[in-house]
Amino acid sequence: MHFVVCIKQVPDSAQIRVHPVTNTIMRQGVPTIINPHDLAALEEALKLCDTYGGEVTVVTMGPKMAEDALRKALTFGAHRAVLLTDRHFAGSDTLATSFALAQAIAEIGDTFATPDVVFTGKQTIDGDTAQVGPGIAKRLDLQQLTYVAKILSIDAASREITVERRAEGGSQILRTRLPCLVTMLDGADAIRRGRLDDALRAARTKVVKWSAADAGIAEPANCGLRGSPTVVKRVFAPTSREQKARQIDTTNKPLCEIAGDLIAAIFADQPALKHDLGFLGSTGQQGAPDVDRES
Ligand SMILES: Cc1cc2nc3c(=O)[nH]c(=O)nc-3n(C[C@H](O)[C@H](O)[C@H](O)COP(=O)(O)OP(=O)(O)OC[C@H]3O[C@@H](n4cnc5c(N)ncnc54)[C@H](O)[C@@H]3O)c2cc1C
């Protein structure tokens, strides 16, 4: 089996600062890490490799320094690393990024082995759009499984994959055919510590470096700034919300009355919440207690 994992090198968000005057992100001197969801995807791919055999290729599109992220992935146990780096990629939005990555994955398939599962993280901690995974799936015409918490099994004979997907209000078990693209949530499993032999192999492994042309991109105008329709109109830091603590008078009141006052105050602040929770008020259509003191 061949598992391809897309990883992105991102600034460590815990150490990011916003420029007080321009409100732009100050990246200078901020250490970089592998996007956490991508690490989870890598761990899942390595586990599948342990169970079903095969190899893991990691790929990133980025500047030359993104090679560090690939080297790290090799020390965790990835077998091959591909760095897509070219000035044509500069300024790519999600459309151009997914285009370049899809082309590169197709080229990886032609050059090394056809991927059975392509992994991306659910989203990055810098761009945060969660668009690149589905964008790649669409371009490569792959089945896509999003928000995956765990791969449950792969049936190599019937070429089917079963996954657990986190959904609103619970989990879903989904099965589809291979090849497919999985966008992975983080936190399912801690990334393994690289073994000594992986570290030694990583040190000997050459990162494959591809330009746009090497990745089979005939028309560079589809990449980078020229291939990116997104226009950033304004960048700003969110304004902090002024919220003051309120006191509720509890003198000589029984507990149930205090609780009623508290709930009524919350509903007064957020009227939509009452409807969302099914508290339909004095019409009595739904069986929740009416705490609206006016009605
Ligand atoms: C409004 C806006 C404006 C932007 N403007 C610019 C700009 O002017 N110049 C600029 O350079 N960037 C810009 N970016 C960032 C750029 O669009 C993103 O870095 C890129 O398109 C990836 O999107 P994302 O980070 O949201 O990835 P998501 O869609 O959140 O990522 C999902 C997954 O896709 C994979 N993935 C994403 N990117 C890569 C990658 N490069 N290599 C390998 N795998 C990857 C990872 O597995 C990741 O977990 C901008 C982003 C936004 C939201």
The ligand as an SDF file (V2000), in Angstrom:
LIG
                    3D

 53 58  0  0  0  0  0  0  0  0999 V2000
   -7.5350   35.1310    3.4490 C   0  0  0  0  0  0  0  0  0  0  0  0
   -6.2090   34.4500    3.2020 C   0  0  0  0  0  0  0  0  0  0  0  0
   -5.2100   35.0950    2.5010 C   0  0  0  0  0  0  0  0  0  0  0  0
   -3.9880   34.4960    2.2570 C   0  0  0  0  0  0  0  0  0  0  0  0
   -3.0320   35.1550    1.5580 N   0  0  0  0  0  0  0  0  0  0  0  0
   -1.8600   34.5770    1.3020 C   0  0  0  0  0  0  0  0  0  0  0  0
   -0.8760   35.2390    0.5660 C   0  0  0  0  0  0  0  0  0  0  0  0
   -1.0600   36.3640    0.1340 O   0  0  0  0  0  0  0  0  0  0  0  0
    0.3000   34.5890    0.3710 N   0  0  0  0  0  0  0  0  0  0  0  0
    0.5080   33.3230    0.8390 C   0  0  0  0  0  0  0  0  0  0  0  0
    1.5750   32.7720    0.6130 O   0  0  0  0  0  0  0  0  0  0  0  0
   -0.4130   32.6740    1.5240 N   0  0  0  0  0  0  0  0  0  0  0  0
   -1.5920   33.2590    1.7640 C   0  0  0  0  0  0  0  0  0  0  0  0
   -2.5410   32.6140    2.4610 N   0  0  0  0  0  0  0  0  0  0  0  0
   -2.2640   31.2920    2.9200 C   0  0  0  0  0  0  0  0  0  0  0  0
   -2.5570   30.2690    1.8730 C   0  0  0  0  0  0  0  0  0  0  0  0
   -3.7630   30.4760    1.2260 O   0  0  0  0  0  0  0  0  0  0  0  0
   -2.6000   28.9650    2.5640 C   0  0  0  0  0  0  0  0  0  0  0  0
   -1.3750   28.7640    3.2240 O   0  0  0  0  0  0  0  0  0  0  0  0
   -2.7490   27.7750    1.6570 C   0  0  0  0  0  0  0  0  0  0  0  0
   -3.6370   27.9640    0.6390 O   0  0  0  0  0  0  0  0  0  0  0  0
   -3.2200   26.5960    2.4470 C   0  0  0  0  0  0  0  0  0  0  0  0
   -4.4380   26.8960    3.0390 O   0  0  0  0  0  0  0  0  0  0  0  0
   -4.6690   26.5650    4.5500 P   0  0  0  0  0  0  0  0  0  0  0  0
   -3.4270   26.9010    5.2940 O   0  0  0  0  0  0  0  0  0  0  0  0
   -5.9190   27.2040    4.9710 O   0  0  0  0  0  0  0  0  0  0  0  0
   -4.8070   24.9940    4.5240 O   0  0  0  0  0  0  0  0  0  0  0  0
   -6.0290   24.0580    4.9620 P   0  0  0  0  0  0  0  0  0  0  0  0
   -6.9720   23.9180    3.8460 O   0  0  0  0  0  0  0  0  0  0  0  0
   -6.5560   24.4480    6.3030 O   0  0  0  0  0  0  0  0  0  0  0  0
   -5.1520   22.7530    5.0980 O   0  0  0  0  0  0  0  0  0  0  0  0
   -5.6940   21.4620    5.1380 C   0  0  0  0  0  0  0  0  0  0  0  0
   -4.5770   20.4720    4.9500 C   0  0  0  0  0  0  0  0  0  0  0  0
   -4.0520   20.5880    3.6260 O   0  0  0  0  0  0  0  0  0  0  0  0
   -2.6570   20.2930    3.6450 C   0  0  0  0  0  0  0  0  0  0  0  0
   -1.9000   21.4520    3.1990 N   0  0  0  0  0  0  0  0  0  0  0  0
   -2.2660   22.7530    3.1950 C   0  0  0  0  0  0  0  0  0  0  0  0
   -1.2790   23.5240    2.6930 N   0  0  0  0  0  0  0  0  0  0  0  0
   -0.2700   22.6830    2.3700 C   0  0  0  0  0  0  0  0  0  0  0  0
    1.0310   22.8420    1.8110 C   0  0  0  0  0  0  0  0  0  0  0  0
    1.5100   24.0400    1.4650 N   0  0  0  0  0  0  0  0  0  0  0  0
    1.7960   21.7300    1.6220 N   0  0  0  0  0  0  0  0  0  0  0  0
    1.3330   20.5080    1.9540 C   0  0  0  0  0  0  0  0  0  0  0  0
    0.1310   20.2950    2.4870 N   0  0  0  0  0  0  0  0  0  0  0  0
   -0.6650   21.3580    2.6960 C   0  0  0  0  0  0  0  0  0  0  0  0
   -2.2900   19.9440    5.0840 C   0  0  0  0  0  0  0  0  0  0  0  0
   -2.3880   18.5540    5.2450 O   0  0  0  0  0  0  0  0  0  0  0  0
   -3.3860   20.6670    5.8550 C   0  0  0  0  0  0  0  0  0  0  0  0
   -3.6110   20.1060    7.1320 O   0  0  0  0  0  0  0  0  0  0  0  0
   -3.7600   33.2020    2.7300 C   0  0  0  0  0  0  0  0  0  0  0  0
   -4.7710   32.5340    3.4280 C   0  0  0  0  0  0  0  0  0  0  0  0
   -5.9870   33.1460    3.6670 C   0  0  0  0  0  0  0  0  0  0  0  0
   -7.0750   32.4320    4.4350 C   0  0  0  0  0  0  0  0  0  0  0  0
  1  2  1  0
  2  3  1  0
  2 52  2  0
  3  4  2  0
  4  5  1  0
  4 50  1  0
  5  6  2  0
  6  7  1  0
  6 13  1  0
  7  8  2  0
  7  9  1  0
  9 10  1  0
 10 11  2  0
 10 12  1  0
 12 13  2  0
 13 14  1  0
 14 15  1  0
 14 50  1  0
 15 16  1  0
 16 17  1  0
 16 18  1  0
 18 19  1  0
 18 20  1  0
 20 21  1  0
 20 22  1  0
 22 23  1  0
 23 24  1  0
 24 25  2  0
 24 26  1  0
 24 27  1  0
 27 28  1  0
 28 29  2  0
 28 30  1  0
 28 31  1  0
 31 32  1  0
 32 33  1  0
 33 34  1  0
 33 48  1  0
 34 35  1  0
 35 36  1  0
 35 46  1  0
 36 37  1  0
 36 45  1  0
 37 38  2  0
 38 39  1  0
 39 40  1  0
 39 45  2  0
 40 41  1  0
 40 42  2  0
 42 43  1  0
 43 44  2  0
 44 45  1  0
 46 47  1  0
 46 48  1  0
 48 49  1  0
 50 51  2  0
 51 52  1  0
 52 53  1  0
M  END
$$$$
